[in-house]
Amino acid sequence: MREPNRERSLRMLSRIREDLDKVPEPGPWIDAARTLSERLIISDDALYYFVEVFTECLVPVAMNSDADLARIGAEMDAIEHAHGLREGEFWFTEEGPPEWRSLNEAWERRANEVVASRVRELGHADIADLFLNNSAEFKRRSAKGQVDLWGDDDDDDYEDPLPFRDVVPPSVY
């Protein structure tokens, strides 16, 4: 189901994201999306899309509070510095040296564990399990949910309003 007023829907999602950036507590929003899904107001796939959107706020917080993410991030930063990258410069994943790519993979695994753990704590173990154990299926369902809500790329009336902020290594921030 789509909100018929495109501008209103964009404002609502933008405000939710801003609120989550200020107070990174996605629980009530995930619960609300689950309720809408259970009541058949949104698709199950849209629930996965919303979980992805609502949990984006968790990784930036974890970068400062999770010892493993902080350690891996510092090691990545040291490699970047040793290769002459300045602050604000970064490699695309396939461009970095092998040791950096290995750390990047470890960082992404840990970031995903942090997100899945929080989603599980919030009472959504089924979603956490899919996110952690079958990321391709989670991404497929989330992408389908995004289309369910916003339309596909060919739909001129409902283009993707706000692209995802992908989980990226701390060197990008």
C-alpha positions as CSV (number, residue, x, y, z in Angstrom):
1,M,0.0,0.0,0.0
2,R,1.3,3.4,-0.9
3,E,0.6,6.8,0.6
4,P,-1.1,8.7,-2.2
5,N,0.6,11.9,-1.3
6,R,4.2,11.4,-2.4
7,E,5.5,14.6,-0.7
8,R,3.9,13.6,2.6
9,S,5.4,10.1,2.5
10,L,8.9,11.6,1.8
11,R,8.5,14.0,4.7
12,M,7.4,11.2,7.1
13,L,10.3,8.9,6.2
14,S,12.8,11.7,6.4
15,R,11.5,12.8,9.8
16,I,11.7,9.2,11.1
17,R,15.3,8.9,9.9
18,E,16.2,12.2,11.5
19,D,14.7,11.1,14.8
20,L,16.6,7.8,14.6
21,D,19.9,9.7,13.9
22,K,19.3,11.7,17.1
23,V,18.0,8.8,19.2
24,P,19.1,5.5,17.7
25,E,16.3,3.4,19.0
26,P,14.6,1.6,16.2
27,G,12.5,-0.7,18.3
28,P,9.2,1.2,18.3
29,W,9.5,1.7,14.5
30,I,10.2,-1.9,13.8
31,D,7.4,-3.0,16.1
32,A,5.0,-0.6,14.2
33,A,6.2,-2.0,10.8
34,R,5.6,-5.5,12.1
35,T,2.1,-4.6,13.2
36,L,1.3,-3.1,9.8
37,S,2.6,-6.2,8.1
38,E,0.6,-8.5,10.3
39,R,-2.5,-6.5,9.6
40,L,-1.7,-6.8,5.9
41,I,-1.4,-3.0,5.4
42,I,2.1,-3.4,4.1
43,S,3.7,-6.5,2.6
44,D,6.0,-8.7,4.5
45,D,8.8,-7.6,2.2
46,A,8.1,-3.9,3.1
47,L,8.7,-4.9,6.7
48,Y,12.2,-6.1,5.7
49,Y,12.7,-2.8,3.9
50,F,11.7,-0.8,7.0
51,V,13.9,-2.9,9.2
52,E,16.9,-2.1,7.0
53,V,16.0,1.6,7.0
54,F,15.3,1.8,10.7
55,T,18.5,0.0,11.7
56,E,20.8,2.2,9.7
57,C,21.3,4.3,12.9
58,L,22.9,1.4,14.8
59,V,26.2,1.1,13.1
60,P,27.5,4.7,13.6
61,V,26.8,4.3,17.3
62,A,28.5,0.9,17.4
63,M,31.6,2.3,15.7
64,N,32.3,4.1,18.9
65,S,31.0,1.6,21.4
66,D,31.9,-1.8,20.0
67,A,35.6,-2.7,20.7
68,D,35.9,-5.0,17.7
69,L,34.5,-2.4,15.2
70,A,36.8,0.3,16.8
71,R,39.8,-2.0,16.5
72,I,39.1,-3.1,13.0
73,G,38.4,0.5,12.0
74,A,41.7,1.7,13.5
75,E,43.6,-1.0,11.6
76,M,41.9,0.0,8.3
77,D,42.7,3.6,9.0
78,A,46.3,2.8,9.6
79,I,46.6,0.9,6.3
80,E,44.9,3.8,4.5
81,H,47.3,6.3,6.0
82,A,50.3,4.1,5.2
83,H,49.2,4.0,1.5
84,G,48.9,7.8,1.4
85,L,45.1,8.3,1.7
86,R,44.2,11.5,3.4
87,E,41.3,12.1,5.7
88,G,38.1,11.8,3.8
89,E,39.7,9.7,1.0
90,F,38.8,6.1,0.7
91,W,39.1,3.1,-1.5
92,F,36.1,1.3,-3.1
93,T,36.2,-2.2,-1.7
94,E,37.8,-3.8,-4.8
95,E,40.5,-1.1,-4.9
96,G,42.1,-1.6,-1.5
97,P,45.1,-3.8,-0.8
98,P,44.4,-7.4,0.2
99,E,45.0,-6.8,3.9
100,W,42.6,-3.8,3.9
101,R,39.9,-5.8,2.0
102,S,40.2,-8.6,4.6
103,L,39.7,-6.1,7.4
104,N,36.8,-4.6,5.5
105,E,35.1,-8.0,5.3
106,A,35.6,-8.5,9.0
107,W,34.3,-5.0,9.7
108,E,31.1,-5.7,7.7
109,R,30.6,-9.1,9.4
110,R,30.9,-7.5,12.8
111,A,28.6,-4.6,11.9
112,N,26.0,-7.1,10.7
113,E,26.4,-9.0,13.9
114,V,25.8,-5.9,15.9
115,V,22.6,-5.0,13.9
116,A,21.3,-8.6,14.1
117,S,21.9,-8.8,17.8
118,R,19.9,-5.6,18.4
119,V,17.1,-6.7,16.1
120,R,17.0,-10.0,18.1
121,E,17.0,-8.2,21.4
122,L,14.0,-6.2,20.1
123,G,12.0,-9.4,19.7
124,H,12.4,-10.0,16.0
125,A,14.7,-13.1,15.9
126,D,13.2,-14.3,12.6
127,I,14.4,-11.1,10.9
128,A,17.7,-11.1,12.7
129,D,18.4,-14.7,11.6
130,L,17.6,-14.0,7.9
131,F,19.7,-10.8,8.0
132,L,22.7,-12.6,9.5
133,N,22.4,-16.0,7.9
134,N,21.0,-15.3,4.5
135,S,21.9,-11.7,3.6
136,A,21.1,-12.2,-0.1
137,E,17.5,-13.2,0.7
138,F,17.2,-10.4,3.2
139,K,18.4,-7.9,0.6
140,R,16.1,-9.4,-2.0
141,R,13.1,-9.1,0.3
142,S,14.1,-5.6,1.4
143,A,14.5,-4.5,-2.3
144,K,11.1,-6.0,-3.1
145,G,9.6,-4.2,-0.1
146,Q,11.1,-0.9,-1.3
147,V,9.4,-1.4,-4.7
148,D,6.1,-2.3,-3.0
149,L,6.2,1.0,-1.2
150,W,7.9,3.3,-3.7
151,G,7.5,1.7,-7.0
152,D,10.2,0.4,-9.3
153,D,12.7,2.4,-11.3
154,D,10.4,2.4,-14.3
155,D,7.6,4.0,-12.3
156,D,8.0,7.8,-12.8
157,D,5.5,8.6,-10.1
158,Y,7.4,6.8,-7.3
159,E,11.1,6.8,-7.7
160,D,13.4,5.8,-4.8
161,P,13.0,8.7,-2.5
162,L,15.9,8.3,-0.2
163,P,18.7,5.8,-1.2
164,F,20.0,3.6,1.5
165,R,23.1,4.7,3.4
166,D,25.0,1.5,3.0
167,V,26.9,0.1,5.8
168,V,30.4,1.4,5.0
169,P,33.7,1.2,6.7
170,P,34.4,3.9,9.2
171,S,37.1,5.4,7.0
172,V,34.2,6.9,4.9
173,Y,32.8,8.9,7.7
